[in-house]
Amino acid sequence: MSENGKAHRTPEPGDIGRRISLQRERLGLSREEAAARAGMAPGYLAYLEEHSADPSAPGIARLAGALGTSVDVLRGVGADRPPGRGRGAAHPRLVPLGAEECWTLLSSRGVGRVGLLLAGDPVIVPVNYVVDHGRLGYRTAPGTVPARAAGHRVAFEVDAVDDAMSRGWSVLLVGQARHVTDPDLVGRLVDLAHAEPWAGGVRDFWVLLEPERLSGRRIETE
């Protein structure tokens, strides 16, 4: 309580702060490391992440460079429209990715799409996922489409698109899905997840994908 008897309200982070924090955590950087890269005080970076703030143009440009992304991404420009609407680059190159880079990219994201056949019909649904020692796991509710993938051979796809630079990448994993019942493995997957599924609700049915084939490609520009 403050001296005048009113409760202090915890500041809410704004969209920019959330995007800065998410990108920093994806890179495995502490606030001190990210601030040093951007040439700013760690306290100021903490303020940006924890409050609804609008950094200066030079400040957000330095942060974007330090975090390996763009100002538009940190500001959420185009977040309300589907990716891929920009013009293609003049001289693009489609580059196949090796297994190590595929796993690195998979580990950098948290939402992908699982595809399977149900009663002869193809179904594709998005899920939150985690990577664990060369395997991929996700949790859902019993009886849902992602849960029914257990016991079947499925495809799992993750991608990222940078409209501003007309480039992106995609990774495709094909393998057998199984229901995880071992308590130790479930506990490890829960620890790796860090956060609750975006869809909310009770989702404690874990599915693990054992990869049989892994491939990826990247569109690069000059």
C-alpha positions in Angstrom: 0.0 0.0 0.0 1.1 3.6 -0.7 1.1 6.3 2.0 -2.2 7.6 0.8 -3.8 4.1 1.3 -4.1 3.2 -2.4 -2.6 -0.1 -3.5 0.3 0.0 -5.9 -0.5 -1.5 -9.3 2.1 -3.7 -10.9 3.0 -2.2 -14.3 1.9 -4.2 -17.3 4.4 -4.9 -20.1 3.3 -3.5 -23.5 3.4 -5.4 -26.8 6.9 -4.1 -27.6 8.2 -5.2 -24.2 6.8 -8.7 -24.6 8.3 -9.0 -28.1 11.7 -7.8 -26.8 11.6 -10.3 -23.9 10.5 -13.2 -26.1 13.2 -12.6 -28.7 15.9 -12.2 -26.1 14.8 -15.5 -24.4 14.8 -17.3 -27.8 18.4 -16.3 -28.2 19.2 -17.4 -24.6 20.5 -14.0 -23.6 20.3 -12.4 -20.2 19.1 -8.8 -19.9 22.7 -7.8 -19.2 24.0 -9.5 -22.4 21.2 -8.1 -24.6 21.7 -4.6 -23.2 25.4 -4.8 -23.8 24.8 -5.8 -27.4 22.4 -2.9 -27.9 24.7 -0.4 -26.1 22.1 0.5 -23.4 21.8 0.2 -19.6 20.4 -3.1 -18.3 18.0 -1.1 -16.2 16.5 0.6 -19.2 16.1 -2.7 -21.0 14.3 -4.0 -17.9 12.0 -1.0 -17.9 11.1 -1.6 -21.6 10.3 -5.2 -21.0 8.3 -4.7 -17.8 6.3 -1.5 -18.7 4.1 -0.3 -21.5 6.8 1.9 -23.1 7.6 3.2 -26.5 11.4 3.4 -27.0 13.0 5.9 -29.2 13.6 5.1 -32.9 17.4 4.8 -32.4 16.9 2.7 -29.3 14.6 0.1 -30.8 16.8 0.0 -33.9 19.8 -0.9 -31.8 17.7 -3.5 -29.9 16.5 -5.1 -33.2 20.1 -5.4 -34.4 21.2 -6.8 -31.1 18.4 -9.4 -31.1 18.8 -10.4 -34.7 15.4 -9.2 -35.8 13.8 -6.1 -37.3 12.1 -3.0 -35.9 8.9 -4.0 -37.6 8.9 -7.4 -35.8 9.5 -5.7 -32.4 6.7 -3.2 -33.1 4.4 -6.0 -34.3 3.9 -4.4 -37.7 1.9 -6.8 -39.9 1.1 -9.2 -37.0 -2.6 -9.0 -37.8 -2.2 -10.2 -41.4 -1.0 -13.5 -42.8 2.7 -13.7 -43.7 3.9 -13.9 -47.3 2.0 -10.9 -48.7 5.2 -9.0 -49.5 7.0 -9.0 -52.9 9.5 -11.7 -53.6 13.2 -10.6 -53.7 15.0 -10.0 -57.0 17.5 -12.9 -56.7 16.3 -15.4 -54.1 18.0 -18.7 -53.3 16.4 -21.8 -51.9 18.9 -23.5 -49.6 18.4 -27.0 -48.1 19.2 -27.2 -44.4 21.1 -29.8 -42.5 19.8 -31.7 -39.5 21.7 -29.6 -37.0 20.4 -26.4 -38.3 16.9 -27.8 -38.5 17.0 -28.7 -34.8 18.4 -25.3 -34.0 15.5 -23.6 -35.8 12.9 -25.9 -34.2 14.3 -25.1 -30.8 14.0 -21.3 -31.5 10.2 -21.5 -31.9 7.3 -22.7 -29.9 4.3 -23.1 -32.2 4.0 -25.6 -35.1 1.5 -27.6 -37.1 0.8 -31.3 -36.8 -0.7 -33.0 -39.8 -2.3 -36.5 -39.9 -4.9 -38.5 -41.6 -8.2 -39.2 -39.7 -10.7 -41.5 -41.3 -9.0 -40.8 -44.6 -9.2 -37.0 -44.4 -6.0 -34.9 -43.9 -6.1 -32.7 -40.8 -3.6 -30.0 -39.8 -3.8 -28.2 -36.4 -1.4 -25.8 -34.6 0.1 -26.7 -31.2 2.6 -25.4 -28.7 5.6 -27.7 -28.6 9.0 -28.3 -27.0 12.2 -30.0 -28.2 13.8 -32.7 -26.1 17.0 -34.5 -27.1 16.2 -34.9 -30.8 12.5 -35.5 -30.2 9.5 -33.1 -30.3 6.7 -33.1 -27.7 3.4 -31.3 -27.3 0.5 -31.4 -24.9 -3.2 -31.3 -25.6 -6.5 -32.5 -24.1 -7.6 -36.1 -24.4 -9.8 -36.8 -27.4 -8.7 -33.8 -29.4 -7.3 -34.0 -32.9 -3.7 -33.6 -31.7 -4.2 -36.3 -29.1 -5.5 -38.7 -31.7 -2.2 -38.4 -33.5 -0.7 -40.8 -30.9 -0.1 -44.2 -32.5 0.1 -42.8 -36.0 2.8 -41.6 -38.4 2.5 -37.8 -38.6 4.1 -34.7 -40.1 5.1 -31.7 -38.1 5.9 -28.4 -39.7 7.4 -25.2 -38.3 8.3 -22.0 -40.3 9.1 -18.3 -40.0 8.6 -15.6 -42.6 10.1 -12.2 -42.8 7.9 -10.2 -45.1 10.1 -7.1 -45.0 13.1 -9.0 -46.3 11.2 -11.5 -48.5 13.0 -14.4 -46.8 12.1 -17.3 -44.4 12.6 -20.9 -43.5 10.6 -24.1 -42.9 11.4 -27.4 -41.2 9.4 -30.6 -41.7 9.6 -33.6 -39.4 8.0 -36.9 -40.2 7.7 -39.6 -37.6 5.8 -41.8 -35.3 3.7 -40.2 -32.5 3.1 -41.8 -29.2 1.3 -41.0 -25.9 3.7 -40.2 -23.1 2.8 -42.0 -19.9 6.2 -42.2 -18.1 6.0 -39.7 -15.2 9.7 -38.7 -15.4 9.4 -37.9 -19.1 6.2 -36.0 -18.6 7.9 -34.0 -15.8 10.8 -33.1 -18.0 8.5 -32.0 -20.9 6.5 -29.9 -18.5 9.8 -28.2 -17.3 10.8 -27.6 -20.9 7.5 -26.0 -21.7 8.0 -23.0 -19.4 4.5 -21.7 -20.1 0.9 -22.9 -20.4 -0.6 -23.7 -23.8 -2.0 -20.7 -25.6 -5.4 -22.4 -26.0 -5.8 -22.6 -22.2 -7.7 -25.2 -20.3 -6.5 -28.5 -18.9 -4.0 -30.0 -21.4 -2.1 -32.8 -19.8 -2.1 -35.4 -22.6 1.5 -35.4 -23.9 2.4 -36.6 -27.3 6.0 -37.3 -28.3 7.2 -37.4 -32.0 10.1 -39.7 -32.8 11.6 -38.4 -36.0 12.1 -40.7 -39.0 12.8 -38.0 -41.5 13.9 -34.3 -40.9 14.3 -31.7 -43.7 14.3 -28.0 -44.0 14.9 -25.2 -46.4 15.6 -21.5 -46.3 14.9 -18.7 -48.7 17.9 -16.4 -48.8 18.3 -13.1 -50.6 21.4 -11.2 -51.8 
